[in-house]
Structure formats: structure tokens, C-alpha cells
Amino acid sequence: MGRTNSSFNKVVLRRLYMSKMNRPPISLSRIVSIAANKKAENAHENKTIVVIGPVTDDNRMLTVPKLSIAALRFTSTARARVLEAGGECLTIDELALRAPTGANTLLLRGPKNAREAVRHFGFGPHSHKAPYVASKGRKFERARGRRRSRGFKV
């Protein structure tokens, strides 16, 4: 992606260097809702959607429109559905040859805070962080700090 001064290439290079945690997967349904919905129908036409991360399938979506997607990885079902719809699945190398400066591309990324672990992040008693507990039953984390009758309630 080098030898050009485009900001697109700088962003792509920075995302390629990111850890796996910072390259979250994006589903076909999310790509379609952003790029191929009724309102943006003509805005993203003939554009290549670029994802620096994996593209996954969403079996809740019945039909996939014709899309041109460049990504690091595709799940087998996602690739099959895009190709079946008459679209194309490109690698980042193929994208670099086709659009060296990122012209006619739409750069997307997946939801970073969709991981289950993010529920437990945060500091202090009022941050609504979820506790790491074995169960949600009567005997688990229901004493001090959870009820007024047991000293105090946060």
C-alpha cells in the first residue's frame, strides 16, 4: 500500500498493524445495512467495501445483494453467499492493485465492544460492570452492597 501519500493507505496500514482484538469481525448483514440499504442505495454503488478484519456470514439475512468486498479473511459461508449473489471477494493485495489510493472504496470496521469481556470492564461501584460469577442465583453476590438489609446498598 506504499508509494502514495493517500490518507486511506495510512489508515489501512495502521489497522493492519493492530492486534486481533482491535480488528473485530463484521457480519454481512452489517455491511449490507451500511452500504446497500435503501437510503444509501446509489451513494455506495460501484464502490469496493474494505474491511481490515474478517467478514462473517449472518444466516438471519435471507438475500445478499451484489457486493464487492475486500477483507483480510472471509468465512466460507460468507464467501459463498457473496459470490452466489454475483459479487466479488478480494484480498487486500488485489485491492492495492485495483485502487492504489483508495478511490471508490468504503472503509468499514466491526463492533469493537461487542465482546462478552467488555461487560466486565469499568472501575468503581457505580459503573454497572457485570461481576464474574458462577451463577445469577440466590446465593451469588446478593449480600453486603447489594441489599439495604445487609449493611448498605450501592
N, C-alpha and C positions, 0 to 999 in steps of 0.2 A: 504494500500500500504506500510505499515511499515515493520519492521523486516528484511529489506535488505538494503544494502549500495549502491544500484544502483542509478546512476545519473538520470536515467529515472524516478524513483519514486519521486525524489526530484523535477524534472521539473513538473511532473503531480500534485504533492501536491501544488506547488506554483501556478499553473494555476487553481486548484480547489478553492484556496482562493481568486482568482481575482474577481473583480467586473464584473457585467454583461457587462459593456461597454468594458472590456478587454477580454471578452470571445465571440468574434464575431461569427456569424453563418458561416458555409461553405457549399457550394452547392455541390450536387452530381457531377455536371459537372466539378467543380474544382478538386474534389477528383480524378475523372477519368483521367483528363488531367495530374495530377501529378503522380498518381500511376499506372494507367492502360493504358498508351499511348504506341504507337508502339516502341519507343526507350527504354523505361524502362519496356518493357513487361516482361522480365524474372527477372529483378532486384527486383521487389516487389511482385513476385509470392509467394503464400503461406504466405504472411505477413498480419497481422492484422493492419488496419489503425485506429489510435487512434486520436479522436478529443475531446478536453475538451471544449465542447460547443455544440450547436445544429447543426444537419445536415438537410439541406433543399433540396427540390426537385427542379429540373430545367427542365421544360417541353419543352425546346428547344432541349434537348438531346433525341434522338429517342430510342436508345438502351442503357441499362445499363449492363456492364459486371458483372461477378460473383465477388463479393467483400465481404470481412469480415471487418466490421466496428464496432468499439467500440466508443460510444459517450454518452454525458450526456442526450441528447434528440434527437429524430427523429421526423420530421413532419410525419403525417400519410401517405401522398403520397410518401415521400422518403422511409419510412419503407416498404411500399407495393412494390415499384419498386425494392428495393434491394432483398427482399425475393422472388419476382417473378422471378428474374434472377438466383435464386439458391444460393444467398449469405446469409450472416447472419448479424443480428444487435445485438450487445452485449451491456450490461451495463458496467460501469467501474468496478463494483463489480465482474462481470463474467470475465472480463479481468484480474483482480488481481489474481483470482484463476487459470486462464489458463497460464498467463505469469507474474509471480510474480516480475521478474526483468526487464520486458520489452523486452524479447528476441523475435525476429522475428516480431517486430512492427515498424510502421512508424508513427511518431507523426506529425500531421499537425495542422495548425490553420488558421482561416478565415482572410479575409482582414479587418484590424482594422480601416483603414482610409476611408472606403467606405461609412461611414455615411454622410448624407447631411450636418450636422452641421459642419463637418471638413472644408468645403468650406469657412466658415466664420472666421476661425482661422487665427492668424497672427497679427503682430504689425507693424505699420508704413504705409506710403502711397505707398510704392513700393512692398508690399508683395503679391499682386494680390489676396487679400482676397475679397470674394464676399460680397457686402453690404446686409443688411437685408432691403429689400424694398418691398412695396406692389405690384409694377409692374415694368416693364422694359421700360415703355413708355416715351414720350417726356417730360412729366412734372416731372419725378422722377430722382433725383440725376444727373442732367445734367448742373448744374450751375458752381460756382467757384470750381476750382480744377479739373474740367473735360474738360474745353474749354479755349483756349488761349484768346478768345474774352471776357471772363468773369474774367479777373484778372490774372489767371495763370492756367497752366495745369501740373498736377503731372506726 
